[in-house]
């Protein structure tokens, strides 16, 4: 049987399919023998492939059995292939779970924040406590109303630092005079200073403490 122009196209493309032919143990000469064979089924296949305008290299590979056209096309084959991929758990077919939203606002996530661990100190000495008991209690008041508070209400009156709160005043009195405080009241005077009324517990007498301090 004479060679057709389609076969010459196949031979011209032998470089493209030479690697695939070598994998199955065929050569171009063997392909030519298969092409020129006369069995009816080969002729029918060759005619069908030529009529379908398939690339000559694919025609040769199909005739040699390297590529099976039944495995490459068909909706049933594609469906089976897809089902197999889904069953095997391919990442392309994994169902993504949606996050349940319980609020209408969106916030950025709380990321990791590490504690500071400097390689060297930024200051030469650690900062000292500037608001100690000596800074908090400036001086006691010795006015007539203050003396009346000492006698009648068991209460000492001090001028304190403007930044001091009741808790710090209570601690400062404990450190300075070693006495227990029941209650502390504060006010800001018109001149801008802070006055503290320190009421002592019944265990202590304000007159004795005032004598010890030197108010009276």
Secondary structure, DSSP 4 states (H G I P E B T S, - for coil): -PPPHHHHHHHHTHHHHHHHHHHTT--HHHHHHHHH---HHHHHHHHHHHHTT--HHHHHHHHTTSS-HHHH--HHHHHHHHHHHHHHT-GGGPPPPPPPP-SS---------PPP--SS-SSSSPPP-SS-HHHHEEEE--SHHHHHHHHHH-EEEEEE-TT--HHHHHHHHHHHH---EEEEEEEE-TTS-EEEEEEEPTTS-HHHHHHHHT--
